[in-house]
Amino acid sequence: MSRFRVLLAAVTACLVVLGVLAVFPLKPLSLLMTLVVIAIAVLGLSLLANLASEAGATDRDNESLRNRAEAQVLREEDAARMAAALDDERRTSLQALAGQLELQVSSLIEALARSSTAMASSADTNPR
């Protein structure tokens, strides 16, 4: 309830009491007691309105926190997927590099073997 509605309810209650007093006059003590009861009722309505607005604010805050937590979970999941994709890409690149290195080393070893074979055969054919 808004404060305007609480104030409107209080004014309406006071007008009803004044109307009743005009029709059925009461003693001053009864009038005072009636006004105290009305004041307590207005105060209670005001407190209820404040509690309701605070409860609504708390609900909005909880919803906001829940939304932020869900967004954080999504960001963490995206980061984990990106990290896994980077790991796969890095692994693939390293495997390709290892394959190229293996080819280069094996071709170098084959070239050295051919050279040593050629040197050995030329050393056997050229006696000193």
WOVENFEN-V914680 format. One record per run of one state. SS is the DSSP state (H for helix, E for strand, L for the rest). FROM is the first residue (numbers start at 1). TO is the last residue. If there is no record, write none. Layout:
SS:FROM:TO ; SS:FROM:TO
//
This chain:
L:1:2 ; H:3:23 ; L:24:27 ; H:28:125 ; L:126:128
//
